[in-house]
Amino acid sequence: MQPFGIDWTQALLGAGVGFGFLLLFYAFGLMGAGDVKFAGALGLWVGLAAMGPIWIVASLLAGAHSALWHLLQRWPFSPRLISILAGPTLAANGGTAPRRARFIPYAAYLAMATAAWMVWGRQS
């Protein structure tokens, strides 16, 4: 039994669209394979109709997080805060290679948006 009462057609369409759409971003190196698989599984779970609102909210959350991160980098007290949040560099540990940028998987934003959809979006 599907937890949201959608039929197999909607579930498979949701999985196909979720997987296929993010597969384009993966092909260009903008997203990891885990994000693609998560979106496919999420589409299978919630169906095609819910994927649109979930993607919109997840993208807004990702954009807000990015804007906050850029704002914090320009804040006068931020260098110390950024170094605490980012962790030690390889040069500080005796390494010579530059530190790789840390990325937050898009699946985290999809999960937060799905949780919000489960609480508020399904009440109507």
C-alpha positions in Angstrom: 0.0 0.0 0.0 1.4 3.4 -1.0 1.4 5.8 2.0 0.0 8.8 0.1 -2.7 6.9 -1.8 -1.4 7.5 -5.3 -1.6 4.9 -8.0 1.3 3.2 -9.8 1.1 5.5 -12.8 1.6 8.6 -10.8 4.3 7.0 -8.7 6.3 5.8 -11.8 5.8 9.2 -13.5 7.1 10.9 -10.4 10.1 8.6 -10.3 10.9 9.1 -14.0 10.6 12.9 -13.9 12.5 13.2 -10.6 15.3 11.0 -11.8 15.4 12.2 -15.4 15.3 15.9 -14.6 18.1 15.8 -12.1 20.1 13.4 -14.4 20.6 16.4 -16.7 22.3 18.3 -13.9 24.4 15.3 -13.1 25.5 15.0 -16.7 26.8 18.6 -16.6 28.6 17.9 -13.3 26.4 20.2 -11.3 24.9 17.6 -9.0 25.9 14.3 -7.5 24.5 10.9 -8.4 23.1 10.5 -4.9 20.9 13.6 -5.4 19.6 12.0 -8.7 18.8 8.7 -7.1 17.1 10.4 -4.1 14.9 12.5 -6.4 13.9 9.3 -8.3 13.0 7.6 -5.0 11.2 10.6 -3.8 9.1 10.8 -7.0 8.2 7.2 -6.6 7.1 7.9 -3.0 5.1 11.2 -3.4 4.1 11.0 -7.1 4.3 13.5 -9.9 1.9 16.1 -8.6 3.8 16.7 -5.4 7.2 16.9 -7.1 6.6 20.5 -8.4 5.9 22.1 -5.1 8.6 20.1 -3.4 11.2 21.2 -6.0 10.2 24.8 -5.7 10.5 24.9 -2.0 13.8 22.9 -2.1 15.2 25.3 -4.6 14.2 28.3 -2.5 15.8 26.7 0.6 19.0 26.1 -1.4 19.0 29.7 -2.7 18.4 31.1 0.7 21.3 29.0 2.1 23.6 30.1 -0.7 22.7 33.8 -0.1 23.3 33.5 3.6 26.6 31.8 3.0 27.7 34.6 0.7 26.5 37.2 3.1 28.5 35.6 6.0 31.6 35.5 3.9 31.4 39.3 3.5 30.5 39.9 7.2 33.5 41.5 9.1 33.4 38.9 11.9 32.9 36.0 9.4 36.5 34.8 8.6 36.8 33.2 12.0 33.2 31.8 11.8 33.8 30.4 8.3 37.0 28.7 9.4 35.2 27.1 12.3 32.3 25.9 10.1 34.5 24.8 7.2 37.0 22.8 9.3 40.8 22.7 9.0 42.6 23.1 5.6 44.9 20.5 4.3 47.8 23.0 4.5 47.2 23.3 8.3 47.4 19.5 8.5 50.7 19.3 6.6 49.1 18.6 3.2 50.0 20.6 0.1 46.8 20.2 -2.0 44.2 22.9 -1.7 41.1 22.1 0.3 38.2 20.9 -1.8 35.0 23.0 -1.5 32.3 21.5 0.6 28.9 21.1 -1.0 25.6 20.3 0.6 23.7 17.7 -1.3 20.5 18.9 -2.9 18.9 15.8 -1.4 19.0 17.6 2.0 16.9 20.4 0.6 14.5 18.0 -1.0 14.1 16.1 2.3 13.4 19.3 4.2 10.8 20.4 1.5 9.2 17.0 1.6 8.9 17.1 5.4 7.2 20.5 5.1 4.9 19.2 2.3 4.0 16.2 4.5 3.0 18.5 7.4 1.4 21.5 5.6 0.9 20.6 2.0 -1.3 17.6 2.4 -3.8 19.3 4.8 -5.8 20.9 2.1 
